[in-house]
Amino acid sequence: MLQLLTTALITFYGLFDICFKGRAGKLQEAYDFIKKMPYEADATVLGVLMGACRLHGAVESGNEVA
């Protein structure tokens, strides 16, 4: 139970970090954060980054994430 809660909190923290960096235009930092996460990125995490790429018109970065 504790491990599940810990994993959920790490995922939650990661999503906010990626979202804030992405919205600030720091797409490479957000992408690097995803690559360094201790677990594999799921559709939610990648979707947040792709949304930030769309927001900033970073088509190439969005294609790399996809």
PDBQT receptor file of N, H, CA, C and O in Angstrom, charges set to zero:
ATOM      1  N   MET A   1       0.814  -1.196   0.000  1.00  0.00    +0.000 N 
ATOM      2  CA  MET A   1       0.000   0.000   0.000  1.00  0.00    +0.000 C 
ATOM      3  C   MET A   1       0.861   1.264   0.000  1.00  0.00    +0.000 C 
ATOM      4  O   MET A   1       0.593   2.211  -0.740  1.00  0.00    +0.000 OA
ATOM      5  N   LEU A   2       1.886   1.264   0.831  1.00  0.00    +0.000 N 
ATOM      6  H   LEU A   2       2.103   0.495   1.432  1.00  0.00    +0.000 HD
ATOM      7  CA  LEU A   2       2.769   2.422   0.913  1.00  0.00    +0.000 C 
ATOM      8  C   LEU A   2       3.514   2.629  -0.408  1.00  0.00    +0.000 C 
ATOM      9  O   LEU A   2       3.717   3.762  -0.846  1.00  0.00    +0.000 OA
ATOM     10  N   GLN A   3       3.915   1.526  -1.033  1.00  0.00    +0.000 N 
ATOM     11  H   GLN A   3       3.750   0.606  -0.678  1.00  0.00    +0.000 HD
ATOM     12  CA  GLN A   3       4.619   1.639  -2.307  1.00  0.00    +0.000 C 
ATOM     13  C   GLN A   3       3.703   2.227  -3.387  1.00  0.00    +0.000 C 
ATOM     14  O   GLN A   3       4.147   3.036  -4.202  1.00  0.00    +0.000 OA
ATOM     15  N   LEU A   4       2.452   1.832  -3.395  1.00  0.00    +0.000 N 
ATOM     16  H   LEU A   4       2.091   1.175  -2.733  1.00  0.00    +0.000 HD
ATOM     17  CA  LEU A   4       1.491   2.364  -4.354  1.00  0.00    +0.000 C 
ATOM     18  C   LEU A   4       1.292   3.863  -4.148  1.00  0.00    +0.000 C 
ATOM     19  O   LEU A   4       1.251   4.624  -5.116  1.00  0.00    +0.000 OA
ATOM     20  N   LEU A   5       1.171   4.281  -2.914  1.00  0.00    +0.000 N 
ATOM     21  H   LEU A   5       1.205   3.664  -2.129  1.00  0.00    +0.000 HD
ATOM     22  CA  LEU A   5       1.021   5.700  -2.593  1.00  0.00    +0.000 C 
ATOM     23  C   LEU A   5       2.266   6.485  -2.998  1.00  0.00    +0.000 C 
ATOM     24  O   LEU A   5       2.159   7.578  -3.553  1.00  0.00    +0.000 OA
ATOM     25  N   THR A   6       3.424   5.939  -2.725  1.00  0.00    +0.000 N 
ATOM     26  H   THR A   6       3.511   5.051  -2.274  1.00  0.00    +0.000 HD
ATOM     27  CA  THR A   6       4.676   6.592  -3.094  1.00  0.00    +0.000 C 
ATOM     28  C   THR A   6       4.771   6.755  -4.608  1.00  0.00    +0.000 C 
ATOM     29  O   THR A   6       5.152   7.818  -5.096  1.00  0.00    +0.000 OA
ATOM     30  N   THR A   7       4.429   5.718  -5.344  1.00  0.00    +0.000 N 
ATOM     31  H   THR A   7       4.119   4.854  -4.947  1.00  0.00    +0.000 HD
ATOM     32  CA  THR A   7       4.455   5.777  -6.802  1.00  0.00    +0.000 C 
ATOM     33  C   THR A   7       3.482   6.822  -7.320  1.00  0.00    +0.000 C 
ATOM     34  O   THR A   7       3.802   7.557  -8.254  1.00  0.00    +0.000 OA
ATOM     35  N   ALA A   8       2.305   6.897  -6.727  1.00  0.00    +0.000 N 
ATOM     36  H   ALA A   8       2.045   6.300  -5.968  1.00  0.00    +0.000 HD
ATOM     37  CA  ALA A   8       1.313   7.890  -7.139  1.00  0.00    +0.000 C 
ATOM     38  C   ALA A   8       1.805   9.308  -6.881  1.00  0.00    +0.000 C 
ATOM     39  O   ALA A   8       1.601  10.193  -7.713  1.00  0.00    +0.000 OA
ATOM     40  N   LEU A   9       2.440   9.531  -5.758  1.00  0.00    +0.000 N 
ATOM     41  H   LEU A   9       2.605   8.813  -5.083  1.00  0.00    +0.000 HD
ATOM     42  CA  LEU A   9       2.966  10.863  -5.444  1.00  0.00    +0.000 C 
ATOM     43  C   LEU A   9       4.102  11.261  -6.381  1.00  0.00    +0.000 C 
ATOM     44  O   LEU A   9       4.187  12.414  -6.803  1.00  0.00    +0.000 OA
ATOM     45  N   ILE A  10       4.965  10.316  -6.700  1.00  0.00    +0.000 N 
ATOM     46  H   ILE A  10       4.896   9.379  -6.357  1.00  0.00    +0.000 HD
ATOM     47  CA  ILE A  10       6.049  10.600  -7.631  1.00  0.00    +0.000 C 
ATOM     48  C   ILE A  10       5.480  10.950  -8.997  1.00  0.00    +0.000 C 
ATOM     49  O   ILE A  10       5.952  11.888  -9.640  1.00  0.00    +0.000 OA
ATOM     50  N   THR A  11       4.475  10.211  -9.450  1.00  0.00    +0.000 N 
ATOM     51  H   THR A  11       4.092   9.449  -8.927  1.00  0.00    +0.000 HD
ATOM     52  CA  THR A  11       3.837  10.490 -10.733  1.00  0.00    +0.000 C 
ATOM     53  C   THR A  11       3.193  11.861 -10.715  1.00  0.00    +0.000 C 
ATOM     54  O   THR A  11       3.332  12.619 -11.675  1.00  0.00    +0.000 OA
ATOM     55  N   PHE A  12       2.500  12.191  -9.655  1.00  0.00    +0.000 N 
ATOM     56  H   PHE A  12       2.387  11.575  -8.876  1.00  0.00    +0.000 HD
ATOM     57  CA  PHE A  12       1.841  13.485  -9.512  1.00  0.00    +0.000 C 
ATOM     58  C   PHE A  12       2.863  14.618  -9.564  1.00  0.00    +0.000 C 
ATOM     59  O   PHE A  12       2.661  15.610 -10.264  1.00  0.00    +0.000 OA
ATOM     60  N   TYR A  13       3.957  14.469  -8.826  1.00  0.00    +0.000 N 
ATOM     61  H   TYR A  13       4.122  13.663  -8.257  1.00  0.00    +0.000 HD
ATOM     62  CA  TYR A  13       5.014  15.474  -8.819  1.00  0.00    +0.000 C 
ATOM     63  C   TYR A  13       5.598  15.619 -10.223  1.00  0.00    +0.000 C 
ATOM     64  O   TYR A  13       5.808  16.733 -10.703  1.00  0.00    +0.000 OA
ATOM     65  N   GLY A  14       5.853  14.512 -10.860  1.00  0.00    +0.000 N 
ATOM     66  H   GLY A  14       5.683  13.607 -10.470  1.00  0.00    +0.000 HD
ATOM     67  CA  GLY A  14       6.427  14.540 -12.201  1.00  0.00    +0.000 C 
ATOM     68  C   GLY A  14       5.534  15.244 -13.197  1.00  0.00    +0.000 C 
ATOM     69  O   GLY A  14       6.017  16.011 -14.030  1.00  0.00    +0.000 OA
ATOM     70  N   LEU A  15       4.247  14.997 -13.124  1.00  0.00    +0.000 N 
ATOM     71  H   LEU A  15       3.855  14.374 -12.447  1.00  0.00    +0.000 HD
ATOM     72  CA  LEU A  15       3.316  15.651 -14.049  1.00  0.00    +0.000 C 
ATOM     73  C   LEU A  15       3.325  17.158 -13.864  1.00  0.00    +0.000 C 
ATOM     74  O   LEU A  15       3.331  17.903 -14.844  1.00  0.00    +0.000 OA
ATOM     75  N   PHE A  16       3.325  17.609 -12.635  1.00  0.00    +0.000 N 
ATOM     76  H   PHE A  16       3.320  17.003 -11.839  1.00  0.00    +0.000 HD
ATOM     77  CA  PHE A  16       3.342  19.052 -12.395  1.00  0.00    +0.000 C 
ATOM     78  C   PHE A  16       4.652  19.675 -12.854  1.00  0.00    +0.000 C 
ATOM     79  O   PHE A  16       4.660  20.764 -13.427  1.00  0.00    +0.000 OA
ATOM     80  N   ASP A  17       5.748  18.993 -12.604  1.00  0.00    +0.000 N 
ATOM     81  H   ASP A  17       5.743  18.108 -12.137  1.00  0.00    +0.000 HD
ATOM     82  CA  ASP A  17       7.049  19.517 -13.022  1.00  0.00    +0.000 C 
ATOM     83  C   ASP A  17       7.104  19.626 -14.551  1.00  0.00    +0.000 C 
ATOM     84  O   ASP A  17       7.550  20.640 -15.088  1.00  0.00    +0.000 OA
ATOM     85  N   ILE A  18       6.661  18.601 -15.230  1.00  0.00    +0.000 N 
ATOM     86  H   ILE A  18       6.299  17.778 -14.794  1.00  0.00    +0.000 HD
ATOM     87  CA  ILE A  18       6.651  18.602 -16.697  1.00  0.00    +0.000 C 
ATOM     88  C   ILE A  18       5.699  19.669 -17.215  1.00  0.00    +0.000 C 
ATOM     89  O   ILE A  18       6.022  20.381 -18.166  1.00  0.00    +0.000 OA
ATOM     90  N   CYS A  19       4.535  19.784 -16.600  1.00  0.00    +0.000 N 
ATOM     91  H   CYS A  19       4.273  19.206 -15.827  1.00  0.00    +0.000 HD
ATOM     92  CA  CYS A  19       3.543  20.774 -17.025  1.00  0.00    +0.000 C 
ATOM     93  C   CYS A  19       4.075  22.195 -16.869  1.00  0.00    +0.000 C 
ATOM     94  O   CYS A  19       3.959  23.005 -17.789  1.00  0.00    +0.000 OA
ATOM     95  N   PHE A  20       4.650  22.498 -15.726  1.00  0.00    +0.000 N 
ATOM     96  H   PHE A  20       4.745  21.841 -14.979  1.00  0.00    +0.000 HD
ATOM     97  CA  PHE A  20       5.146  23.855 -15.484  1.00  0.00    +0.000 C 
ATOM     98  C   PHE A  20       6.318  24.203 -16.395  1.00  0.00    +0.000 C 
ATOM     99  O   PHE A  20       6.380  25.306 -16.938  1.00  0.00    +0.000 OA
ATOM    100  N   LYS A  21       7.236  23.275 -16.559  1.00  0.00    +0.000 N 
ATOM    101  H   LYS A  21       7.185  22.379 -16.118  1.00  0.00    +0.000 HD
ATOM    102  CA  LYS A  21       8.364  23.523 -17.454  1.00  0.00    +0.000 C 
ATOM    103  C   LYS A  21       7.882  23.675 -18.887  1.00  0.00    +0.000 C 
ATOM    104  O   LYS A  21       8.344  24.554 -19.614  1.00  0.00    +0.000 OA
ATOM    105  N   GLY A  22       6.967  22.832 -19.284  1.00  0.00    +0.000 N 
ATOM    106  H   GLY A  22       6.592  22.119 -18.693  1.00  0.00    +0.000 HD
ATOM    107  CA  GLY A  22       6.441  22.891 -20.640  1.00  0.00    +0.000 C 
ATOM    108  C   GLY A  22       5.718  24.189 -20.931  1.00  0.00    +0.000 C 
ATOM    109  O   GLY A  22       5.943  24.808 -21.971  1.00  0.00    +0.000 OA
ATOM    110  N   ARG A  23       4.863  24.599 -20.033  1.00  0.00    +0.000 N 
ATOM    111  H   ARG A  23       4.681  24.096 -19.188  1.00  0.00    +0.000 HD
ATOM    112  CA  ARG A  23       4.130  25.852 -20.234  1.00  0.00    +0.000 C 
ATOM    113  C   ARG A  23       5.051  27.057 -20.220  1.00  0.00    +0.000 C 
ATOM    114  O   ARG A  23       4.748  28.077 -20.839  1.00  0.00    +0.000 OA
ATOM    115  N   ALA A  24       6.172  26.951 -19.520  1.00  0.00    +0.000 N 
ATOM    116  H   ALA A  24       6.418  26.123 -19.017  1.00  0.00    +0.000 HD
ATOM    117  CA  ALA A  24       7.151  28.045 -19.481  1.00  0.00    +0.000 C 
ATOM    118  C   ALA A  24       8.048  28.041 -20.720  1.00  0.00    +0.000 C 
ATOM    119  O   ALA A  24       8.903  28.914 -20.875  1.00  0.00    +0.000 OA
ATOM    120  N   GLY A  25       7.850  27.064 -21.593  1.00  0.00    +0.000 N 
ATOM    121  H   GLY A  25       7.156  26.355 -21.467  1.00  0.00    +0.000 HD
ATOM    122  CA  GLY A  25       8.649  26.986 -22.808  1.00  0.00    +0.000 C 
ATOM    123  C   GLY A  25       9.957  26.239 -22.639  1.00  0.00    +0.000 C 
ATOM    124  O   GLY A  25      10.783  26.219 -23.551  1.00  0.00    +0.000 OA
ATOM    125  N   LYS A  26      10.151  25.629 -21.493  1.00  0.00    +0.000 N 
ATOM    126  H   LYS A  26       9.479  25.645 -20.752  1.00  0.00    +0.000 HD
ATOM    127  CA  LYS A  26      11.375  24.873 -21.229  1.00  0.00    +0.000 C 
ATOM    128  C   LYS A  26      11.153  23.407 -21.622  1.00  0.00    +0.000 C 
ATOM    129  O   LYS A  26      11.217  22.499 -20.793  1.00  0.00    +0.000 OA
ATOM    130  N   LEU A  27      10.896  23.220 -22.894  1.00  0.00    +0.000 N 
ATOM    131  H   LEU A  27      10.844  23.958 -23.568  1.00  0.00    +0.000 HD
ATOM    132  CA  LEU A  27      10.524  21.897 -23.401  1.00  0.00    +0.000 C 
ATOM    133  C   LEU A  27      11.658  20.890 -23.269  1.00  0.00    +0.000 C 
ATOM    134  O   LEU A  27      11.419  19.733 -22.924  1.00  0.00    +0.000 OA
ATOM    135  N   GLN A  28      12.874  21.310 -23.535  1.00  0.00    +0.000 N 
ATOM    136  H   GLN A  28      13.068  22.250 -23.815  1.00  0.00    +0.000 HD
ATOM    137  CA  GLN A  28      14.001  20.385 -23.426  1.00  0.00    +0.000 C 
ATOM    138  C   GLN A  28      14.198  19.942 -21.979  1.00  0.00    +0.000 C 
ATOM    139  O   GLN A  28      14.492  18.774 -21.727  1.00  0.00    +0.000 OA
ATOM    140  N   GLU A  29      14.041  20.856 -21.032  1.00  0.00    +0.000 N 
ATOM    141  H   GLU A  29      13.803  21.805 -21.236  1.00  0.00    +0.000 HD
ATOM    142  CA  GLU A  29      14.156  20.489 -19.614  1.00  0.00    +0.000 C 
ATOM    143  C   GLU A  29      13.068  19.490 -19.224  1.00  0.00    +0.000 C 
ATOM    144  O   GLU A  29      13.333  18.533 -18.495  1.00  0.00    +0.000 OA
ATOM    145  N   ALA A  30      11.856  19.711 -19.704  1.00  0.00    +0.000 N 
ATOM    146  H   ALA A  30      11.641  20.488 -20.296  1.00  0.00    +0.000 HD
ATOM    147  CA  ALA A  30      10.761  18.790 -19.408  1.00  0.00    +0.000 C 
ATOM    148  C   ALA A  30      11.041  17.411 -20.015  1.00  0.00    +0.000 C 
ATOM    149  O   ALA A  30      10.806  16.386 -19.374  1.00  0.00    +0.000 OA
ATOM    150  N   TYR A  31      11.540  17.395 -21.244  1.00  0.00    +0.000 N 
ATOM    151  H   TYR A  31      11.730  18.228 -21.764  1.00  0.00    +0.000 HD
ATOM    152  CA  TYR A  31      11.865  16.132 -21.908  1.00  0.00    +0.000 C 
ATOM    153  C   TYR A  31      12.986  15.400 -21.170  1.00  0.00    +0.000 C 
ATOM    154  O   TYR A  31      12.924  14.184 -20.987  1.00  0.00    +0.000 OA
ATOM    155  N   ASP A  32      13.998  16.134 -20.753  1.00  0.00    +0.000 N 
ATOM    156  H   ASP A  32      14.048  17.122 -20.901  1.00  0.00    +0.000 HD
ATOM    157  CA  ASP A  32      15.096  15.534 -19.992  1.00  0.00    +0.000 C 
ATOM    158  C   ASP A  32      14.603  14.955 -18.667  1.00  0.00    +0.000 C 
ATOM    159  O   ASP A  32      15.062  13.897 -18.236  1.00  0.00    +0.000 OA
ATOM    160  N   PHE A  33      13.670  15.649 -18.030  1.00  0.00    +0.000 N 
ATOM    161  H   PHE A  33      13.297  16.509 -18.380  1.00  0.00    +0.000 HD
ATOM    162  CA  PHE A  33      13.091  15.158 -16.774  1.00  0.00    +0.000 C 
ATOM    163  C   PHE A  33      12.403  13.813 -17.009  1.00  0.00    +0.000 C 
ATOM    164  O   PHE A  33      12.544  12.888 -16.209  1.00  0.00    +0.000 OA
ATOM    165  N   ILE A  34      11.665  13.712 -18.101  1.00  0.00    +0.000 N 
ATOM    166  H   ILE A  34      11.550  14.464 -18.751  1.00  0.00    +0.000 HD
ATOM    167  CA  ILE A  34      10.964  12.465 -18.421  1.00  0.00    +0.000 C 
ATOM    168  C   ILE A  34      11.962  11.336 -18.627  1.00  0.00    +0.000 C 
ATOM    169  O   ILE A  34      11.750  10.221 -18.151  1.00  0.00    +0.000 OA
ATOM    170  N   LYS A  35      13.034  11.619 -19.325  1.00  0.00    +0.000 N 
ATOM    171  H   LYS A  35      13.206  12.526 -19.711  1.00  0.00    +0.000 HD
ATOM    172  CA  LYS A  35      14.042  10.588 -19.592  1.00  0.00    +0.000 C 
ATOM    173  C   LYS A  35      14.719  10.106 -18.315  1.00  0.00    +0.000 C 
ATOM    174  O   LYS A  35      15.169   8.962 -18.253  1.00  0.00    +0.000 OA
ATOM    175  N   LYS A  36      14.799  10.956 -17.298  1.00  0.00    +0.000 N 
ATOM    176  H   LYS A  36      14.434  11.886 -17.348  1.00  0.00    +0.000 HD
ATOM    177  CA  LYS A  36      15.483  10.604 -16.044  1.00  0.00    +0.000 C 
ATOM    178  C   LYS A  36      14.541  10.005 -14.996  1.00  0.00    +0.000 C 
ATOM    179  O   LYS A  36      14.991   9.596 -13.926  1.00  0.00    +0.000 OA
ATOM    180  N   MET A  37      13.245   9.950 -15.294  1.00  0.00    +0.000 N 
ATOM    181  H   MET A  37      12.881  10.283 -16.164  1.00  0.00    +0.000 HD
ATOM    182  CA  MET A  37      12.309   9.417 -14.308  1.00  0.00    +0.000 C 
ATOM    183  C   MET A  37      12.635   7.953 -14.012  1.00  0.00    +0.000 C 
ATOM    184  O   MET A  37      13.095   7.229 -14.895  1.00  0.00    +0.000 OA
ATOM    185  N   PRO A  38      12.401   7.517 -12.777  1.00  0.00    +0.000 N 
ATOM    186  CA  PRO A  38      12.732   6.141 -12.412  1.00  0.00    +0.000 C 
ATOM    187  C   PRO A  38      11.718   5.115 -12.929  1.00  0.00    +0.000 C 
ATOM    188  O   PRO A  38      11.846   3.925 -12.639  1.00  0.00    +0.000 OA
ATOM    189  N   TYR A  39      10.735   5.554 -13.674  1.00  0.00    +0.000 N 
ATOM    190  H   TYR A  39      10.632   6.520 -13.909  1.00  0.00    +0.000 HD
ATOM    191  CA  TYR A  39       9.742   4.653 -14.246  1.00  0.00    +0.000 C 
ATOM    192  C   TYR A  39       9.465   5.099 -15.679  1.00  0.00    +0.000 C 
ATOM    193  O   TYR A  39       9.775   6.227 -16.062  1.00  0.00    +0.000 OA
ATOM    194  N   GLU A  40       8.885   4.210 -16.450  1.00  0.00    +0.000 N 
ATOM    195  H   GLU A  40       8.633   3.294 -16.139  1.00  0.00    +0.000 HD
ATOM    196  CA  GLU A  40       8.604   4.513 -17.845  1.00  0.00    +0.000 C 
ATOM    197  C   GLU A  40       7.441   5.499 -17.950  1.00  0.00    +0.000 C 
ATOM    198  O   GLU A  40       6.435   5.371 -17.252  1.00  0.00    +0.000 OA
ATOM    199  N   ALA A  41       7.596   6.467 -18.819  1.00  0.00    +0.000 N 
ATOM    200  H   ALA A  41       8.413   6.572 -19.386  1.00  0.00    +0.000 HD
ATOM    201  CA  ALA A  41       6.547   7.476 -19.014  1.00  0.00    +0.000 C 
ATOM    202  C   ALA A  41       5.318   6.829 -19.645  1.00  0.00    +0.000 C 
ATOM    203  O   ALA A  41       5.431   6.047 -20.588  1.00  0.00    +0.000 OA
ATOM    204  N   ASP A  42       4.150   7.163 -19.116  1.00  0.00    +0.000 N 
ATOM    205  H   ASP A  42       4.059   7.798 -18.349  1.00  0.00    +0.000 HD
ATOM    206  CA  ASP A  42       2.917   6.636 -19.681  1.00  0.00    +0.000 C 
ATOM    207  C   ASP A  42       2.276   7.686 -20.587  1.00  0.00    +0.000 C 
ATOM    208  O   ASP A  42       2.845   8.754 -20.816  1.00  0.00    +0.000 OA
ATOM    209  N   ALA A  43       1.096   7.373 -21.094  1.00  0.00    +0.000 N 
ATOM    210  H   ALA A  43       0.633   6.506 -20.908  1.00  0.00    +0.000 HD
ATOM    211  CA  ALA A  43       0.413   8.268 -22.032  1.00  0.00    +0.000 C 
ATOM    212  C   ALA A  43       0.087   9.616 -21.400  1.00  0.00    +0.000 C 
ATOM    213  O   ALA A  43       0.098  10.638 -22.087  1.00  0.00    +0.000 OA
ATOM    214  N   THR A  44      -0.197   9.634 -20.124  1.00  0.00    +0.000 N 
ATOM    215  H   THR A  44      -0.206   8.804 -19.566  1.00  0.00    +0.000 HD
ATOM    216  CA  THR A  44      -0.525  10.889 -19.443  1.00  0.00    +0.000 C 
ATOM    217  C   THR A  44       0.686  11.815 -19.416  1.00  0.00    +0.000 C 
ATOM    218  O   THR A  44       0.576  12.999 -19.737  1.00  0.00    +0.000 OA
ATOM    219  N   VAL A  45       1.820  11.283 -19.040  1.00  0.00    +0.000 N 
ATOM    220  H   VAL A  45       1.909  10.322 -18.779  1.00  0.00    +0.000 HD
ATOM    221  CA  VAL A  45       3.043  12.081 -18.963  1.00  0.00    +0.000 C 
ATOM    222  C   VAL A  45       3.420  12.611 -20.341  1.00  0.00    +0.000 C 
ATOM    223  O   VAL A  45       3.720  13.794 -20.498  1.00  0.00    +0.000 OA
ATOM    224  N   LEU A  46       3.405  11.740 -21.326  1.00  0.00    +0.000 N 
ATOM    225  H   LEU A  46       3.161  10.778 -21.198  1.00  0.00    +0.000 HD
ATOM    226  CA  LEU A  46       3.767  12.161 -22.683  1.00  0.00    +0.000 C 
ATOM    227  C   LEU A  46       2.740  13.138 -23.256  1.00  0.00    +0.000 C 
ATOM    228  O   LEU A  46       3.090  14.042 -24.014  1.00  0.00    +0.000 OA
ATOM    229  N   GLY A  47       1.478  12.949 -22.889  1.00  0.00    +0.000 N 
ATOM    230  H   GLY A  47       1.194  12.214 -22.273  1.00  0.00    +0.000 HD
ATOM    231  CA  GLY A  47       0.434  13.861 -23.356  1.00  0.00    +0.000 C 
ATOM    232  C   GLY A  47       0.616  15.271 -22.817  1.00  0.00    +0.000 C 
ATOM    233  O   GLY A  47       0.363  16.246 -23.524  1.00  0.00    +0.000 OA
ATOM    234  N   VAL A  48       1.049  15.380 -21.576  1.00  0.00    +0.000 N 
ATOM    235  H   VAL A  48       1.254  14.588 -21.002  1.00  0.00    +0.000 HD
ATOM    236  CA  VAL A  48       1.314  16.698 -20.993  1.00  0.00    +0.000 C 
ATOM    237  C   VAL A  48       2.433  17.403 -21.764  1.00  0.00    +0.000 C 
ATOM    238  O   VAL A  48       2.333  18.591 -22.072  1.00  0.00    +0.000 OA
ATOM    239  N   LEU A  49       3.487  16.664 -22.066  1.00  0.00    +0.000 N 
ATOM    240  H   LEU A  49       3.568  15.700 -21.816  1.00  0.00    +0.000 HD
ATOM    241  CA  LEU A  49       4.594  17.262 -22.820  1.00  0.00    +0.000 C 
ATOM    242  C   LEU A  49       4.164  17.610 -24.249  1.00  0.00    +0.000 C 
ATOM    243  O   LEU A  49       4.534  18.662 -24.769  1.00  0.00    +0.000 OA
ATOM    244  N   MET A  50       3.398  16.745 -24.872  1.00  0.00    +0.000 N 
ATOM    245  H   MET A  50       3.097  15.890 -24.450  1.00  0.00    +0.000 HD
ATOM    246  CA  MET A  50       2.932  17.032 -26.233  1.00  0.00    +0.000 C 
ATOM    247  C   MET A  50       2.019  18.257 -26.261  1.00  0.00    +0.000 C 
ATOM    248  O   MET A  50       2.052  19.038 -27.212  1.00  0.00    +0.000 OA
ATOM    249  N   GLY A  51       1.214  18.422 -25.232  1.00  0.00    +0.000 N 
ATOM    250  H   GLY A  51       1.187  17.787 -24.460  1.00  0.00    +0.000 HD
ATOM    251  CA  GLY A  51       0.375  19.616 -25.135  1.00  0.00    +0.000 C 
ATOM    252  C   GLY A  51       1.202  20.881 -25.037  1.00  0.00    +0.000 C 
ATOM    253  O   GLY A  51       0.856  21.905 -25.626  1.00  0.00    +0.000 OA
ATOM    254  N   ALA A  52       2.294  20.810 -24.293  1.00  0.00    +0.000 N 
ATOM    255  H   ALA A  52       2.574  19.978 -23.814  1.00  0.00    +0.000 HD
ATOM    256  CA  ALA A  52       3.190  21.965 -24.174  1.00  0.00    +0.000 C 
ATOM    257  C   ALA A  52       3.873  22.248 -25.511  1.00  0.00    +0.000 C 
ATOM    258  O   ALA A  52       4.060  23.406 -25.885  1.00  0.00    +0.000 OA
ATOM    259  N   CYS A  53       4.240  21.199 -26.220  1.00  0.00    +0.000 N 
ATOM    260  H   CYS A  53       4.088  20.258 -25.916  1.00  0.00    +0.000 HD
ATOM    261  CA  CYS A  53       4.845  21.388 -27.544  1.00  0.00    +0.000 C 
ATOM    262  C   CYS A  53       3.854  22.069 -28.477  1.00  0.00    +0.000 C 
ATOM    263  O   CYS A  53       4.223  22.963 -29.237  1.00  0.00    +0.000 OA
ATOM    264  N   ARG A  54       2.621  21.653 -28.418  1.00  0.00    +0.000 N 
ATOM    265  H   ARG A  54       2.321  20.926 -27.800  1.00  0.00    +0.000 HD
ATOM    266  CA  ARG A  54       1.579  22.266 -29.245  1.00  0.00    +0.000 C 
ATOM    267  C   ARG A  54       1.382  23.731 -28.879  1.00  0.00    +0.000 C 
ATOM    268  O   ARG A  54       1.233  24.583 -29.755  1.00  0.00    +0.000 OA
ATOM    269  N   LEU A  55       1.381  24.016 -27.590  1.00  0.00    +0.000 N 
ATOM    270  H   LEU A  55       1.502  23.324 -26.878  1.00  0.00    +0.000 HD
ATOM    271  CA  LEU A  55       1.199  25.378 -27.105  1.00  0.00    +0.000 C 
ATOM    272  C   LEU A  55       2.266  26.318 -27.662  1.00  0.00    +0.000 C 
ATOM    273  O   LEU A  55       1.982  27.471 -27.986  1.00  0.00    +0.000 OA
ATOM    274  N   HIS A  56       3.488  25.816 -27.768  1.00  0.00    +0.000 N 
ATOM    275  H   HIS A  56       3.719  24.879 -27.505  1.00  0.00    +0.000 HD
ATOM    276  CA  HIS A  56       4.605  26.640 -28.211  1.00  0.00    +0.000 C 
ATOM    277  C   HIS A  56       4.961  26.445 -29.686  1.00  0.00    +0.000 C 
ATOM    278  O   HIS A  56       5.943  27.007 -30.171  1.00  0.00    +0.000 OA
ATOM    279  N   GLY A  57       4.160  25.648 -30.396  1.00  0.00    +0.000 N 
ATOM    280  H   GLY A  57       3.362  25.192 -30.002  1.00  0.00    +0.000 HD
ATOM    281  CA  GLY A  57       4.403  25.436 -31.819  1.00  0.00    +0.000 C 
ATOM    282  C   GLY A  57       5.675  24.661 -32.112  1.00  0.00    +0.000 C 
ATOM    283  O   GLY A  57       6.270  24.818 -33.178  1.00  0.00    +0.000 OA
ATOM    284  N   ALA A  58       6.086  23.841 -31.186  1.00  0.00    +0.000 N 
ATOM    285  H   ALA A  58       5.603  23.714 -30.320  1.00  0.00    +0.000 HD
ATOM    286  CA  ALA A  58       7.317  23.059 -31.342  1.00  0.00    +0.000 C 
ATOM    287  C   ALA A  58       6.982  21.714 -31.978  1.00  0.00    +0.000 C 
ATOM    288  O   ALA A  58       6.940  20.685 -31.304  1.00  0.00    +0.000 OA
ATOM    289  N   VAL A  59       6.747  21.742 -33.276  1.00  0.00    +0.000 N 
ATOM    290  H   VAL A  59       6.781  22.578 -33.823  1.00  0.00    +0.000 HD
ATOM    291  CA  VAL A  59       6.306  20.555 -33.999  1.00  0.00    +0.000 C 
ATOM    292  C   VAL A  59       7.367  19.441 -33.938  1.00  0.00    +0.000 C 
ATOM    293  O   VAL A  59       7.037  18.280 -33.700  1.00  0.00    +0.000 OA
ATOM    294  N   GLU A  60       8.622  19.797 -34.151  1.00  0.00    +0.000 N 
ATOM    295  H   GLU A  60       8.890  20.741 -34.344  1.00  0.00    +0.000 HD
ATOM    296  CA  GLU A  60       9.684  18.790 -34.135  1.00  0.00    +0.000 C 
ATOM    297  C   GLU A  60       9.801  18.103 -32.770  1.00  0.00    +0.000 C 
ATOM    298  O   GLU A  60       9.981  16.888 -32.686  1.00  0.00    +0.000 OA
ATOM    299  N   SER A  61       9.696  18.896 -31.719  1.00  0.00    +0.000 N 
ATOM    300  H   SER A  61       9.550  19.883 -31.787  1.00  0.00    +0.000 HD
ATOM    301  CA  SER A  61       9.758  18.312 -30.369  1.00  0.00    +0.000 C 
ATOM    302  C   SER A  61       8.568  17.393 -30.123  1.00  0.00    +0.000 C 
ATOM    303  O   SER A  61       8.711  16.329 -29.521  1.00  0.00    +0.000 OA
ATOM    304  N   GLY A  62       7.403  17.806 -30.587  1.00  0.00    +0.000 N 
ATOM    305  H   GLY A  62       7.287  18.671 -31.076  1.00  0.00    +0.000 HD
ATOM    306  CA  GLY A  62       6.215  16.987 -30.442  1.00  0.00    +0.000 C 
ATOM    307  C   GLY A  62       6.335  15.677 -31.191  1.00  0.00    +0.000 C 
ATOM    308  O   GLY A  62       5.906  14.634 -30.698  1.00  0.00    +0.000 OA
ATOM    309  N   ASN A  63       6.919  15.724 -32.384  1.00  0.00    +0.000 N 
ATOM    310  H   ASN A  63       7.268  16.571 -32.784  1.00  0.00    +0.000 HD
ATOM    311  CA  ASN A  63       7.133  14.495 -33.148  1.00  0.00    +0.000 C 
ATOM    312  C   ASN A  63       8.125  13.572 -32.454  1.00  0.00    +0.000 C 
ATOM    313  O   ASN A  63       7.973  12.351 -32.498  1.00  0.00    +0.000 OA
ATOM    314  N   GLU A  64       9.126  14.139 -31.821  1.00  0.00    +0.000 N 
ATOM    315  H   GLU A  64       9.250  15.131 -31.786  1.00  0.00    +0.000 HD
ATOM    316  CA  GLU A  64      10.113  13.334 -31.102  1.00  0.00    +0.000 C 
ATOM    317  C   GLU A  64       9.467  12.608 -29.915  1.00  0.00    +0.000 C 
ATOM    318  O   GLU A  64       9.789  11.455 -29.630  1.00  0.00    +0.000 OA
ATOM    319  N   VAL A  65       8.562  13.295 -29.238  1.00  0.00    +0.000 N 
ATOM    320  H   VAL A  65       8.301  14.232 -29.469  1.00  0.00    +0.000 HD
ATOM    321  CA  VAL A  65       7.881  12.693 -28.093  1.00  0.00    +0.000 C 
ATOM    322  C   VAL A  65       6.962  11.574 -28.557  1.00  0.00    +0.000 C 
ATOM    323  O   VAL A  65       6.896  10.514 -27.934  1.00  0.00    +0.000 OA
ATOM    324  N   ALA A  66       6.257  11.814 -29.650  1.00  0.00    +0.000 N 
ATOM    325  H   ALA A  66       6.311  12.675 -30.156  1.00  0.00    +0.000 HD
ATOM    326  CA  ALA A  66       5.309  10.818 -30.181  1.00  0.00    +0.000 C 
ATOM    327  C   ALA A  66       6.098   9.621 -30.662  1.00  0.00    +0.000 C 
ATOM    328  O   ALA A  66       5.514   8.653 -31.150  1.00  0.00    +0.000 OA
TER     329      ALA A  66
